[in-house]
C-alpha cells in the first residue's frame, strides 16, 4: 500500500535506532552502558510532580484553549522578559505538547514548498525532518570545531539569499554543546534586517550553561523581534522529558496562525502538565541549580578522560550535556566507529552523521548519567579503541 510521499521522506531518528539495537543486545545478555540518551537522569523535582498530581485531583483534565492556560502563558512571558530584558506579552505565547511539537508548528507556519532554510550541521534531526516534510529546501551550514562549534559564517553569508525564508539557530547545541557567540548572533540579525527571512531560535538548553558564562540569547536581540520565534521546553531544565510540554514565543502578527495549526493538530496540551510546568517556573530553583552543577562536574570528568584516549580529541562544551569528540584519526566513518564501539565495548553512543552530513568524523556522547557510569563506559571505549 502506498502512503503519502511526504511521510515516506521521513527517516528514523538515530537515537531510537541505537536504542532498538541496545534492547536486542540486552535480550541476548550483553551489558550495555548507555551514552546515547539525551535526557537528564534526575527525577522530576517533587514539587512539580505534586503540582501535576494535584491538578488531576482538582479535575484539570479537560480541554483548554489551544494556545494554553493563561497563568502559564503569563508566567512564561515574565520569565522571558526577566532573562532577556524584553517586553513580551502573554498573547505571544503558545503552549505545545513538547519542544518537538513547538519546532514542527513554528516551521510549518512559516515554510512553503521550495523555501530555503539555513540550519546548522550537525544539529537536532527534527530540523531536517520538518524541512523535508514541508517541501522546503535544505541549506546546511557547517558548525566548525575551530570556532567552538559555531557557524562557518562565510558559508552562512554565501548561502543567504532572497530565497532564504528561515534561519534555524540552536545554542547551546545538540549535539556539540557549543554556544554561538554574540558577535555571530548580531551578524545574523543584521543579515536578516529588511528581508523576508525569519529566525527560529531553539534555546532549550539555555539554562544548562557552565563556568559562570553569561548566555548570549538571540531572542534577546530587540531589533529583530518582529522576525523571530523562540522555541523552548521544560524537558531538559526540569527533567520533564516524559511530561511532553514546550512552548513558542512569536510575534503577535502570526500567533493566530499558530493558534489555528494547534487547533487542527493537537487541539490543546494536557491541562495538568501545564499546571506542573507553571509550578516548575514559579517554585524553587535549587534542584535545577544542583542539577546543572552536577552536569558541570560530569562534563569536566568525561572531557578529561576522553582526551586521555589515543586518537581522540574533545573540546570542552559550554552548555547542554553532550560532548562531540573528534575521531578522524582512526580513518573510519563515524557510523562504523559507533557500531564497533557498541558491539565490541558494549557502549551505546551516536555517530556524528546521525545529526547531519557535517557530523562526519565525530561521535556524540551524552553525559546525562552518573560519574560511575561515565567512568565505566570510557574505560570500555579506551580498551576497545586500543585494538584499532
N, C-alpha and C positions, 0 to 999 in steps of 0.2 A: 504493500500500500504506500502511495506517495504522500508525503507531508509537504507543508509549505517550504519553499526554498529558504526563507529567512530563518526557519528553525534548523534546517539542515546545515546552515552556516556555522551554528554554534558548536563549540567543541568542549569536551570535559575540562574542568579546571585541574591543573597539575596536582594540587594538594590532595584532592579527592581520589585521583588515580593512585597516588602513592599510598594513601590510607587503605585503599582496597587491596593493594599488594601486601601491605603490612598485615592485614587481617588474615590473608591467605597463609602467609609465613607463620603467623602466630598459631593458626589452627594446626600447622604441621609441627608445632612445639618449639619454634625458634623464638628466642627472647629478642625483642626489638626495643631500641632506645628511640624515642620519638622527638625529633627536632623539626618535623615538618608542619606542626600545628601552630597556626598564628593566633593563639588565644591565651590570655592570662591563665595561669594555673591556680590563681587565688579564687576563693569563693566570692560570690556577690556579697558585698557588705550587708550585714544582718538588718540594718535599719531600712535598706532598700527592699530586701525581700519581705520584711514585715509590712512595709507600705503596700506592696503588691497584694499580699495576702489579705490585709485589712480592706483594700479596695474591693476585692472579691466578696468578702463578708458583708460589705456595705451595699452590694448589688451593682457595683460599677462594672457590669458585664454586658452592657447593651451597646447599640450603635452610638457613635459620636459624629460630629461634623467631620467631613473628610480631611480638613486641614488640622484637626486635633483639638484637644480641650484647651480652652483659653488660659487657664492658670499655667499650664506647661509652656504654651507659646509665649506668654508674657515673661516667664522666668528665663527661657532661652534667650529672648531678646535682651533681657537685663544682663545676662552673662556675656553675650557678645559685646554689648556696649561697654561693660566693665573691662573686659580683657583686650578690647581692640580700640577703645576710645571712639566709639561710633554713636549714632543715634538711630539705631534700627527699631522699627515698630513691630509689635506682635502681629500686625497684619501682614508682615513679610515672612512669617514663619509657617512652614508646613511640616507636620509630623508624619513620619513614614515608618513602616514596619521593617526596619533595618537600614544600615548605611548603603547596602547594595541597592535597595529599592530607591533610596534617595538619588543614587547615581543614575539608575535607569530612568527615573522620572525626569530628572534635571536634563539629561542628554536628549531624551525623547521629545521633550517640549521644544528644544532648540533646533534639532537636526532634521534636515531634509535629505533626500537622496542626492548623492554627488557633492554634498557639502564636504569641505576638507576639515579634518580635525588634527591639530597638533597635540601630541601627548608624549610623555616620557617613555623611554625604553631603556632598561627594563621597568615594568610597572605592574600594578594590580591588574590581573587578567580581565576584570569586568569592563575596563575601559574599551579594550579592543572588541570585546563581545558585543557591547552596545553599539559601537561604531558600525560593526558589520551588520548587526540586526536592523539598524535604521537605514542601511544602504549608503551611509556616508563613506568618505574616503580616508583611509589611514595615512597619517604623516608622522611616523615615529621619529623622535629626536633622541639621540644618544645621551645618556647620563654618563659623564666622564669620571673615571676614578681619580684622575689627576685634578679634577675640580671638586673633590669630595662628593662625587656623585651628584653634582648639579648639572644643568643642561650644558650641552655644547651650544653656546649662544650664537656662534656663527652659523651653525646648521639651522637653528631656530629662525634666525632672521632670513636666511636663504629660502626656507620653506614657507614663510609667511607671505600671503598674497591676498588679493581681493576675494579669492575663493575660500579663504580660511574663515570658517563660521565659529569655531570653538578652539580654545586652548585649554587643555586639562593640566592642572598642577596637583602634585601630591607631595606634601612636605610637613613633617618628616615622611620619608618614603618607605613604602613596601615595594621592593624587597631590600633596599640598601641601607635604610636608616639615615640616609643623608638629608640635610636641611638646605633648602635653596636660600642663598644669602640675599639680603635686602637689595643689594645693587642689581642683582639679576631680576628680582621681582619688579623693581622700579623700571628697569629697561623693558620688561614685558608689558607693564602698564602703559608706558609711553608708546610702545608699538601699537597697542590696541586703540588708543585715543583717536577719535574721529573716524573710526571704521565701523563696520557692521559685525565685527568679531566679538564673541562673548568669552568670558573666562569662567571655568568651573574649578574651584579650589577645594580639594579634598583634604581636610585638616583633622582627620580622625585621630591622629597620633600627636596632636598639638600639645597635649598636657604631659606627654611622656618625653621629656627633654632632660638632658644631663649636663653636668659640670656648671650649674648655675647660669646656663646660657639663656639669653633673652630671645625668645622665639619670634622670628620675623613672619608675621601673618600677611599674606597677600590681601586677605579680606579686610585688613586694617588700613589699606590704602584708599583714602576717601575719594580721591579724584576719579576713581574708576568704578564706584559703587553701582552706577546705573547699568553696568555691563557685566556684573559679577554675581555668581551664585556660589554660596558656601554649602558644601555637604559635610555632614558630621554624624556621629552616632555615639551611643553610650557603651558600646561593646568593649572597647579597649580600656578606656579610662576607669570605668566602674566594674569591669569584669562581668559584663552583662551580655555575653555573646548569644546565649540562648533566649534572651528576652526579646530579641529582634525589634529594636527601636532606634530610629535615627531621625534626622530632620534636614530640611533645606531652608536656607535663608536666601531670599531672592528679591529683586526689585518689585514693587507693587504693580508695575506695568505688566508683569507676566504671572502674578500669583493666581489670577483667575484661571489661566490655562493649566497651571499645576493642580489647582482645585478640581478642574474637570477631569484631568487624567487620573488623579487619585480616585475620584468618584467611580470611574468606569473600570478601574483595575482592582483596587483593594477595598474600596468603599471607605474604610477607616482603619486606623491602627487600634489594636486591642486596648480597651479603656484602662484596664487595671495595670497594664505595662506602662501606660502614660503616667499614672499616679506613682508608680515605682520610680520612673525617670524624674518626676518632679521632686521626689524625696532625695534622689541622687544629687541634684543640683542644690537643693535647699538645706540638706543635712550636713553633718560634719564631714570634713575632707581629710581627716587624719589618716584614714586607711588608704586613701588614694596616694597621699604623700609617702606613706610607708611602702606601698607597692612600687612606686617609682624609684624610691631609694634602693629597694631590693633588686629591681631591674638594673640599676646602675652598677651595683656590686657584681651582678651576674655578667653584665657586659664587660666590665674590667677583667673578670676572671677568664671568660671564654676568648676574648681577643688576645690576651697574653698567651694562653695555652695553644690556640690555633696557630699563632705566629711561631711557635716553637716546633711546628711540624715542617720538615724539609719539603720545599717545593710550594709552600702556601704562604701568601702574604694577605694581610687583612687590615683594613682601615678601622679606626675607632669611630663607630657611628654616633651621631649627635643626638639621635632620638629613636623612637619606636623600640622594638625588641627583636631585631634581626641583625645578623652580620652577613656580609656578602663577600666571602673570601675568594681571592683570585687563585685559580688552579691551572693557569695557562701553561705553566712549566711542564706539566705532565703530558702535554701534547695529545690529550684525549678530549672528546666532546664533553660538555657539561652533563648531557644526558647519560653518556656511558659511565662517567665518574659517579653520578648519583646512584645509578643501578648497581654498579660494582660495590659501592660502599654499603648499600642496603643488603646485598646478597652475601658479601664477604664479611662485613663488620657487624651487620645487624643494626645499622643506624639509618633511620629514615630522615632524609632531608630532600630539598628540592633543587633541581638543576636550574641554572640561570635562565635558560631559554623557555622555561615554563612561564616566564614573565616578559617574553618578547625577544626578538632577534638579537638585540644588543646585550642580552644577558649571557651570551656565549662566553665561556671561559671563567664562569663564576658558579658558585653554589650558594643557596640561601639556607641559613641555619636560624631557626627560632630559638632564642634563649628564654622563652617563657616556661621554664621548668627549673627544678631545683639545682643548686650548685653541685650536689652529689651526682645527679643525673647528667649534668653537663660534663663533669669530670669523667664519668664512666664512658660516655659517648665519645669524647675527644680521645681518650686512651685507645678505644677501639679503632677510631679512624686513623690514628697515628700508626698503629700496628698494621692495619690493612694497607695503608699507602706505602709503607716501607717495603712491601712486596713488589711495588711497581718500580 
